[in-house]
Amino acid sequence: MDLNAVQMFVGVVRAGSLSAAALRMGVPLPTLSRRLRDLERDLKIQLLERSARGARLSDAGARLYEHAVRGIDALVEGEEAVKSDQARLRGRLRLSLPTAFEPWWKLLGAFQRQYPDIQLSVYATDRRVDLIEDGIDVALRVGAIVHEAMVARRLLSYRHVLVASPELLRRLGVPATPDALHRFPCAAWCRDANTQGTWRLGEHVVEPKAVLTTNDYLHLRDRAVAGEVVTELPPFLGAEFIRSGLLCCLLTDHPMPEQQISLIYPSHRNPSSIVRAYFDFCQKQMAQFLRLSVQTARDAHTLKVLDPREND
């Protein structure tokens, strides 16, 4: 059964005639008449008895109308409810974040204070999730986006900083060149247990003397603050400790490679009002995020907010 034709049938009954229904629904009268004839042919019954004075329901048409009108009214109510929820931004937003991405925790708290009817489901992982298979609306990614089935909105670029505690530097001295790092105990971030970390410092590539490799930046930070290792950190994870003097930035004349933070979603899926609100909110928060991180990392070149027009 053609549900559009059933809706037209209900419209004719409510309007009292085909011409009045055609005018009310914005459908050409010949089209409306043809769709009703097709519906009657499919059902093999006469629904309307037509006369010069209009259209009157047959017995079969009255039974169909009684059932159809309830279903159509329920669909209209459902459509209005969905539109109302979207207008008030009510619903669930399913996100994927890297683990230990502390700055985003505060951002998500601020987002929910602005949109209290949005429920967040946050999946923290360092693996590249399949957004479709894992049911994720938006994922935060660090690095280049090469997946053709994804739409990426770049938010921020930044550089990691090399850090060590004042205690370690008092004991072993301050490295003046990247090659001097070979006499320091180091800890490096690695994606898995079978790889060895390397650091690109300006034009130099260093394979640090790694006493520890891990995919957990909080672990690296803890060991550096304890005075045990030199390590690399995203500037926003070292900011508080640099500001308080518990960590010092090293070799700032040899900057580490630029990295990007992007929000991605499947290219075949039109973003909902909730997803668009999340994108816009994150973009607006980047300016404040930049100011705090640059001040505390003491390196005005470690981060920069990307112009939204670069995403076009």
C-alpha positions in Angstrom: 0.0 0.0 0.0 1.3 3.4 -1.0 1.3 5.5 2.3 1.5 8.8 0.4 -1.6 7.8 -1.5 -3.3 6.9 1.8 -2.3 10.3 3.2 -3.9 11.9 0.2 -7.0 9.9 0.7 -7.3 11.1 4.3 -6.8 14.6 3.1 -9.7 14.3 0.6 -12.0 13.0 3.3 -11.1 15.9 5.6 -11.4 18.5 2.9 -14.7 17.2 1.6 -13.7 17.2 -2.1 -10.9 16.4 -4.4 -10.5 20.0 -5.5 -10.4 21.4 -2.0 -7.9 18.7 -0.9 -5.7 19.4 -4.0 -5.6 23.1 -3.1 -4.9 22.5 0.6 -2.2 20.0 0.0 -0.6 21.8 -3.0 -1.0 18.8 -5.3 -2.4 19.2 -8.9 -5.9 17.9 -9.1 -5.2 15.4 -11.9 -2.3 13.9 -9.8 -4.4 13.6 -6.7 -7.2 11.9 -8.7 -4.8 9.5 -10.3 -3.2 8.5 -7.0 -6.5 7.8 -5.5 -7.5 5.6 -8.5 -4.2 3.7 -8.2 -4.9 3.2 -4.5 -8.4 1.8 -5.2 -7.0 -0.5 -7.9 -4.3 -1.8 -5.5 -6.8 -2.5 -2.8 -9.4 -3.8 -5.3 -12.1 -1.7 -3.6 -13.9 1.6 -4.2 -13.0 4.1 -1.4 -14.9 7.2 -2.7 -18.1 7.6 -4.4 -17.7 10.6 -6.6 -20.5 12.9 -7.7 -20.9 16.4 -9.0 -21.4 17.5 -5.3 -18.1 16.0 -4.2 -16.8 12.7 -2.9 -18.5 10.5 -0.3 -16.9 7.6 1.6 -17.9 4.1 0.6 -18.3 1.6 3.5 -14.9 0.2 2.8 -13.5 3.7 2.5 -15.0 4.6 5.9 -13.2 1.6 7.5 -9.9 2.5 5.9 -10.2 6.1 7.0 -11.0 5.1 10.6 -7.7 3.2 10.8 -5.6 5.4 8.5 -6.4 8.7 10.3 -5.1 7.4 13.6 -1.8 6.3 12.0 -1.3 9.5 10.2 -2.1 11.6 13.2 0.5 9.5 15.2 3.1 10.1 12.5 2.4 13.9 12.5 2.8 13.9 16.3 6.0 12.0 16.0 7.4 14.4 13.4 6.5 17.4 15.6 8.1 15.7 18.7 11.3 15.1 16.8 11.4 18.7 15.5 10.7 20.0 19.0 13.5 17.9 20.4 15.9 19.1 17.8 14.9 22.7 18.4 15.6 22.3 22.1 18.6 20.1 21.3 17.4 17.1 23.2 18.9 13.7 22.7 22.1 11.6 22.8 25.5 12.5 21.4 27.9 9.6 21.1 31.6 10.7 21.0 35.0 9.0 20.7 38.0 10.7 22.3 41.7 9.7 22.8 42.4 8.5 26.3 43.7 11.0 28.9 42.5 13.9 26.8 42.0 16.1 29.8 41.2 19.5 28.2 38.2 18.0 26.4 36.7 16.8 29.7 36.2 20.4 30.7 34.9 21.4 27.3 32.3 18.6 27.4 31.2 19.8 30.8 30.7 23.3 29.5 28.8 22.0 26.5 26.4 20.2 28.7 25.9 23.2 30.9 24.9 25.1 27.7 22.8 22.2 26.4 21.5 20.4 29.6 19.1 18.2 27.6 21.9 16.5 25.6 23.1 13.2 27.0 26.7 12.4 26.2 28.1 8.9 25.7 31.9 9.1 25.6 34.1 6.2 24.4 37.8 6.8 25.3 40.3 4.8 23.2 43.6 5.2 21.4 42.6 2.9 18.6 41.0 4.2 15.4 37.4 3.3 15.9 35.0 2.5 13.1 32.4 5.2 13.5 29.7 3.1 11.8 30.4 -0.2 13.4 30.9 1.3 16.9 27.9 3.6 16.6 29.8 6.9 17.1 28.4 10.2 16.0 31.6 12.3 16.2 35.2 11.2 16.8 38.1 13.5 17.9 41.3 12.5 15.9 44.9 13.7 16.3 46.9 13.7 13.1 46.1 13.5 9.4 42.7 12.3 8.2 43.0 10.0 5.3 39.7 8.1 5.4 37.7 9.0 2.3 34.4 8.0 3.9 34.9 10.6 6.6 34.3 14.4 6.8 36.8 16.2 8.9 36.5 19.6 10.6 39.9 20.7 11.7 40.0 22.7 14.9 43.5 23.1 16.2 47.1 22.5 15.4 49.9 22.2 18.0 53.3 20.9 18.7 54.4 18.6 21.5 56.9 19.9 24.0 59.9 18.1 25.4 60.0 18.4 29.2 61.9 17.3 32.3 61.9 18.2 36.0 64.2 20.8 37.5 65.6 18.0 39.7 66.6 15.9 36.8 68.2 18.9 35.1 70.2 19.8 38.2 71.5 16.3 38.4 72.4 15.8 34.7 72.5 19.3 33.2 70.4 21.0 30.5 70.7 19.4 27.0 71.9 22.1 24.6 71.4 20.0 21.4 69.2 17.1 20.4 72.2 14.8 20.4 72.8 15.5 24.0 69.6 13.6 24.9 71.5 10.3 24.5 72.9 10.8 28.0 69.5 11.2 29.6 66.9 8.6 30.6 63.9 9.1 28.4 60.3 7.9 28.1 58.5 7.9 24.8 55.0 7.5 23.6 54.4 4.5 21.3 51.1 3.3 19.8 51.8 -0.4 20.6 54.3 -2.5 22.5 56.3 -3.6 19.4 57.5 -0.2 18.3 60.3 2.1 19.6 59.6 5.8 19.9 61.5 8.4 17.9 61.5 12.2 18.3 61.8 14.7 15.4 63.3 17.9 16.9 63.6 20.4 14.1 65.8 18.9 11.5 67.1 16.2 13.9 65.6 12.7 14.4 66.5 11.3 17.7 66.0 7.7 18.9 65.9 8.4 22.7 67.4 6.0 25.3 63.9 4.9 26.3 63.7 3.3 29.7 59.9 3.4 29.2 57.6 3.3 26.2 53.8 3.6 26.6 50.7 4.9 24.9 49.6 6.7 28.1 50.7 10.4 28.2 49.6 10.7 31.9 52.0 7.9 32.8 54.8 9.8 30.9 53.9 13.0 32.7 53.9 11.3 36.1 57.4 9.9 35.5 58.7 13.2 34.3 57.4 15.1 37.3 59.0 12.5 39.5 62.4 13.5 38.1 63.0 10.2 36.4 62.9 10.9 32.6 62.8 13.4 29.8 59.6 13.0 27.8 57.3 14.6 25.3 53.9 15.9 26.2 51.0 17.7 24.4 51.4 21.2 25.7 47.9 21.2 27.3 48.8 18.1 29.4 52.0 19.7 30.6 50.6 23.2 31.0 49.8 23.2 34.8 53.1 21.6 35.7 55.1 23.9 33.5 53.4 26.9 35.0 54.0 25.7 38.6 57.7 25.0 37.9 57.4 21.2 38.3 58.4 20.7 34.6 60.7 22.7 32.3 60.5 22.9 28.5 63.7 21.7 26.6 65.2 22.5 23.2 62.5 25.0 22.3 64.7 26.1 19.3 64.1 22.6 17.9 60.3 22.4 17.6 58.6 19.0 17.3 56.3 18.4 14.2 53.0 20.1 14.0 49.9 18.0 14.7 46.2 18.6 14.1 43.1 18.0 16.1 40.0 17.3 14.0 36.4 16.2 14.6 35.2 13.7 12.1 31.8 12.1 11.1 30.7 9.7 8.3 30.5 11.5 4.9 27.2 9.7 4.0 25.4 10.9 7.2 23.9 14.4 7.3 25.0 15.9 10.7 22.0 16.4 13.1 21.3 19.7 14.8 23.0 18.3 17.9 26.2 17.4 16.0 26.3 20.8 14.3 25.9 22.5 17.7 28.8 20.4 19.1 31.0 21.4 16.1 30.2 25.1 16.6 30.7 25.0 20.3 34.1 23.3 20.0 35.2 25.9 17.4 34.2 28.8 19.7 36.1 27.2 22.6 39.3 26.9 20.7 40.3 30.6 21.2 40.3 30.2 25.0 41.9 26.8 24.8 44.7 28.4 22.8 45.3 31.3 25.2 45.6 29.0 28.2 47.9 26.5 26.6 50.2 29.0 25.0 50.7 30.9 28.2 51.5 27.9 30.3 53.6 26.1 27.7 55.7 29.3 27.3 55.9 28.8 23.6 53.7 30.9 21.4 54.3 28.6 18.5 53.1 25.4 20.1 49.4 25.8 19.2 47.2 27.7 16.8 43.5 27.6 16.1 42.7 26.8 12.5 40.5 29.2 10.6 37.1 27.5 10.1 37.3 28.5 6.4 40.2 26.1 5.9 37.6 23.3 6.3 35.7 24.3 3.2 
